[in-house]
Amino acid sequence: MQAHDMRPSLVVIGNGMAGMRTVEELLKLAPDSYRITVFGAEPHGNYNRILLSPVLAGEKSVADIMLHTREWYAANGITLHAGDPVVRIDRKRRTVHAASGLAVSYDRLLLATGSKPFIVPVPGHDLPGVIGFRDLHDVDTMLAAARAGGRAVVIGGGLLGLEAANGLLRRGMEVTVVHVTASLMNQQLDPAAAELLRASLERRGLRILLNRQTAAIEGMNGGEGRVRALRFADGETIPADLVVMAAGVRPNVALAREAGLHVERAIVVDDTLQTYDPRIYAVGECVQHRRATFGLVAPIWDQARVCAAHLAGAGHRRYVQQATATKLKVTGIDLYSAGDIVGGEGSEDLVLRDRRGGVYKRLVLSGRHLTGAVLYGDVADGPWYFELIQQKADISAIRNQLLFGQAQALAAAA
């Protein structure tokens, strides 16, 4: 047996962005430390899930969003089992078992199982033509539906739902967005910015229904066939040839739970991304750290760096949660939201509204610090505001110019 085969075995469950970013960081720190085996449920290399919306909208191709081709795995000595998900973890024997029957033993295990779309549990949710918006297969399904034309209904007026709706609209479907609360993107936007966004999307041709509770999805042929309509709690129905569920995600924790790991809303990890089993780490949308779960890419990249350092035996890093920022990937709509946009006791708002110019800015201040920002129409200063939030910078000297952006604020302070 060759000496290098004596290296410990690292098995990664999940071939998505979080798992592969961790592997990339590990290869930088300690390239030959493990024999690495990766299991992925999808039948291809790792791609940028964040860019599924531009693929749907026709702005990017599948090749454009591939992060790691099969050649990359081979070049780095990584064994990839794509399209063969792990179905069981045996912690006693330190072995994972895949759907194909393949069993691989591990010294260290990395769980990067991500999340699943939340499928609203109404009658008809499992009819043909009702899908989530999570992977390349979903995009293919949506593109096939769009080629046939007809009417799409997107359930969920958050970031993902609006991106899906925009993509389907650009592919020639009639699209209605159904949202359960009174304003779009209510996690990231205040009502004033949400109202500007709604008006802009409606001008493009999207139909937006707010405060609507879906009661049932109806199918053809006595309800069993392909989807044909959506029924709301008040009895109103709207026609639908395709229903896209974009009402949030749920951490994918079944495997971890069955293996007896500590799971609450997600897999509980400490500041080193270690689970309660010291041989098992977890990163990404499947983890819960200090009561929080994660859906944006910035915190997940931080987790990958910290986890890789510990796997490499260079473990002096700790994962610290930071403020996050959000942008909407809809061409021609500029929207940026960062930090805490709700504000708390004693916080104050600075607001700039230019209705004719379609510009809205709201900054949330707490004492001498900027804690949140919502920008619509003019987002050029978004990254600068985000930096001020992250650095907890003292902004008292530039408070009066803050709304007018970096150039003016710094010129006034000079």
Buried (B, 14 or more C-beta within 10 A) or exposed (E): EEEEEEBEBBBBBBBBBBBBBBBBBBBEBBEEBBBBBBBBBBEBBBBBBEBBBBBBBEBBEBEEBBBBBEEBBEEEBBEBBBBBBBBEBEBEEBBBBBBEEEEBEBEBBBBBBBBBBBBBEBEBBEBEBBBBBBBBEBBEBBBEBBEEEBBBBBBBBBBBBBBBBBBBBBBEBBBBBBBBBEBBBBEBBBEBBBBBBBEBBEEBEBBBBBEBEBBBBBBBEEEEEBBBBBBBEEEEEBBBBBBBBBBBBBBBBEBBEEBEBEBEEBBBBBEBBBBEBEEBBBBBBBBBBEEEBBBEBBBBBBBBBBBBBBBBEEBEBEBEEEBBBBBBBBEEBBBBBBBBBEBEEEBEEBEBEEEEEBBBBBBBBBEEBBBBBBBBBBBEBBEBBBBBBBEEEEBEEBBEBBBBBBEBBEEEEE
